[in-house]
């Protein structure tokens, strides 16, 4: 989102609005870059650019193990099999604002700047809210945002967070990445959830090298304190026996203000393997058309209209990079 494409209607430079064009562009660009620095989308989703109306994401099973074939033995024939697939089609998003002739005639430049700032904040806020709503909505198979229904299933047809993710190869083999912690977040619950993720297997049942390194939480004061104590304390924060805390220094914490504070009426947390996410196209975000801003004069009102259009979308392909835990979830008991 670092690049914004601007286009300008003919005659604007020669009109009353001519001198305002470059300052407004500068405000829109500066505020976009400022907001993007604090955005969590790029830290959680895998950012992709596209030149097509939709992108298909697939997975493949792992190769079988090497075999002991003895002296001069033939090479065994093993191969990949395609797993489940997911298609993501970017949606079209639009908004606009107006600068009236009266604003410039009366030198109301603070109002002009405020409108340009609000326009940029609205665009970035929409992206952030959409992304956070998708992620939190992953406890179900769909979510509503702005009156539109969005799919929150992964390539296997299950919700992003589910107790019964199936295998395409092994009938009856299921895995869970949603966990119920009856007492909420604790070091013990964190240890068990990490162990469960480290035990994730591919569709053939081969153990994967999932190594969660990121904890994602909403902006909840008590939860923040508990999580930071769990990962930054040299000694076990829940013991008075000076037991060594092996989780110390192993994690990055992302506090995302746009996530709902609770799910099922209780705080929750997410664990993610940031490298696995990238390697296996787990949580793709597809930017099809960057924000394109057009400036023109409305002949009916004489106002300078600034309209913005973009195409982007996101979804879930491979669930194995991420898990969710909390007391309000219907998941596997920790």
N, C-alpha and C positions, 0 to 999 in steps of 0.2 A: 504493500500500500504506500510505499515511499514515494512513488511517482504519481502526480496528478496531471491529467491532460486538460489543457485549457483551449477553448476556441472562442473567437470573438466575432460578433456580427459586423458587417460593413457599416462604416459611417460612425461608429461609436467614438473613435478618436477625435472626430471633428465636432462631436456634440458636447452638451453640457457634462455628460458622464465621462468624457475622455480621460480627464485627469485622475478619476477614481479607479480606473481599471487596474493599473499595476499595484497600487496599495491594497486593493481588495484581494488580488491574487496572492500577494505576499502574506496577508493575514491568514488566508485559507491554507496556504502551504505551511507556514510556521506552526499554526495550531495543529495541523495534521501530524507533523513530525513530533510535536510536543506530546500529543496524546499517544502516538505509537510507541514512544519510549516506555510508557507504563502499561502497554497492552500485554495481556497474557496469552492471546491467541497463538502467537508464534511459538510460545513455550509449551503449549499443550497439543496443538494440532500440527500436522505435517503440512507445510505450506507448498502448494502446487500452483503452477500457472498452466492455462489451457488455451488451445486454439480451436477447440471443438465444442459442440453444444453440450456434450456430456463426456465424462471420463469413467472408464471401467477399471476397477481395481480387483486383482485376483491374488490368491495365495497358492503356494505349492507345498506338497508334503516334502519331508526331508528324505534324503537317500537312506537306504538301509545301511546297517553297519558293515564295515569291512569283514571279510570272511577268511578264515584260515583254510587255504586250498591245498596245502602241502607242496612238496617240491614239484615244480613245473606245472602247477595246476592252472586251469583256465580261469580267466577273469569272470566272476559272476556278473550277470546282467541285472542291474538295478536301474531304476529311473524315477523321475519325478511324476507325480500325479497332480493335476490341477485341483485345488480345493474350491471352496465357495467363492463367489464373486459378488461385487457390489458396484452399481452404477450410480454416479452422482451427477445431477444436472444442475448447474448454477441457475439461480433465480435472478430476475431483474429488479433492481432497487432504485427508486427515484425520490427526489425532493427538490425544492426550490425556495428562493427568497427574492424579495424585490427591494430596490432602492428607488424611492420616489424622487421626482424632480424637485419637489418641495424640500426634501432633506438636503440636497446639494445647494439649492437656491438660498436656503437659510443656514448653510454651513453647519449642519448637524452631523459632523464627522464622527463623534462618539457613537451615535446611533448606527451609522453605517458600519463601523468596525464591530459593533455588538452583533449586528445581523450576520456579518461574515463569520465571526467567531462561533455564533450559535449554529450556523449551517455546518461547519466542520465538526463541531462537537457532536451534533446530531448524527452525522454519518458514522463517525467512529464509535459512538455510543451504541448505535444500532448493531454494528458488527459485534461489539463486545457482548451485548445482551443476547443476541442471537446465538453466539457461540456458547455462552454460559448456560443458556436455556436448553440447548441441545445436550450438553454434557450432563446436566442435572436430570434432564428428561430421559436419560439413558436407563433409568430404573424401570421405565416402561417402554412400549414399542412405538410411541409417538408423543409429540408435545405440540402445544399451540403457542404461536408467537405472532402478535399483530393480527390476530384473527385468521391465521393460516395454519394448517396442520402440517407438521414435518415428521418425517420418518426417523426414528431413533434406533432402528435395528441394525445389526451387523450383517456381514455377508451370509451368515448361517441362518438368518431369519429370526433370530432371537433378539431380545432387547440387549443393548450394549452390556448392561449388568444383569446377568441371569444365572440361575443355579443349574441350568440344563443345556449349556452349549454343546451341541452334538458334534460328532465326527462324521465327515463325509465318507470315510473309509471303513471305520469300525462301528457296526450297528450296536446300539445300546450303550456306547461309551460317551459319557457326558462329563463336563467340567463346570466349575462355578467360579465366578469372579465378583460375587456379591456376598457380603458377610455380615452377620448380625453379632454385634458386640453388646451383650445385655447391659453392661455397666458403662458403655460408651468408650471413648478413647482411653487406652492405657498402654503402658510399655508391653505388657503381656499380650494384649490384643494386637498391637503393632507387630510383635515378634511372630505371632501365629499367621497373620495376614501375609507378612513377607515370606514366610516359609511356604504358604500355599501358592504364592505366585512363582516362587522358585521351583515349584513342582509342576508347573504347567507343561503340557505335552502337545505335540502337533497331532494332526489327524491320524497318523499312523501309530500314535502312542509313544513316540520318541520324546525323551526329555529335552526341553528347550533351555537355552541359556538366558532365561528371563532374570534380570537383576534389577529390581526396582530401586530407583535412586532419587525419586521426586515425590514429595507429599504435597497434595493440593487441598486447600481448605478454604471455606468461606471466611468472611471477616467476622469471626466470633471471638470475643476477648478471652473467655475461659479456655476455649479450644486452642487458641494460639499459644497461651501460656503452657498448656499441657504438652502440646507438640514440641515446642522449643525446649522445654525441660527434658523431654524424652530423647531428643537428638543432640543436645548441646551439653548435657551434664556428663562429666567424666565418670561419676558414680551413679548407680541406679537411683533415680529420683524417688522411687517408691519403696526403698529399703533403707534401714538405718544401720546396715552391717557393712557399709562401704564396698558393696559388690560393684565390680567394674561394669560399666555400661558399654557394651560392644557396639551399640548403635551410634555412639558419639562421633560426630564428624562425617557420617556417611551419607547424609541427606541434604537435598535442597528443598526448601519450603516455598511454595507459591501461595500467597494469600490473594484470592480473587474476589474483589468487592461485588462483582456482578453475579456471583453464585448465590442461590437462596441460602439463608442461614441454617435452615433445617430441612430435612426430608423425613416424612413420617413423624413430624413433630419433635425430632431430636437432631442434635448436631451430627455431622458425618465427616469423613475424610476419604481422600482418594490416594492411592499409591500408583506410580507410573514408572515404567522403564523407558527413559527418554531415548535411549539408543535403539532399543527394539522397536519403538514407535516409528522411528525414521526408517529403519531397515526393512520393515514389513508393511509399510503404508497403512498403518493401523487406523489413524484418525485423520483422514485427508480433508484439507480445506482447499477448495479450488477457486482461484481468482481467474475468471474468464475475461472480463473487461475492467480495467482499472477505473477509478473514479474519473469521469469525464465531465468537466464543468464548462457550460456554454453561457456566454453573456450576449444579450440582445435587448433591443428596445421594443416594448409592447406598444404597438401603434394605437391601441384603444385607450390605454391609460397613461402613455408617455413614461412609464416606469422602466427602469433598467432591471431586467429579470436575469437572475443567475440560477440556472438549473443544473442539477447534478444527477448523473446516471452511472450505475455500476452493475456488474453481474458477478455474483459470487455465491457459493454454496458450500456446505460441509456435510459430513456424514461419517459413518463408522464402518470399517472394513474388517479388521482383525481385532478381536476383543482382548487378546492375550497381553497387551502392553499395560493394561490398567485394571484396577479393582477398586471397589468402594466398600467402606465399612461404617457401621453406625448402629445405635440402639434402636432406631426406628425403621430399620430395613427388614424386609422378609428375605433373609438370605441364609446361607450355611452358617451354623453356629461356630464361633471362634472359641 
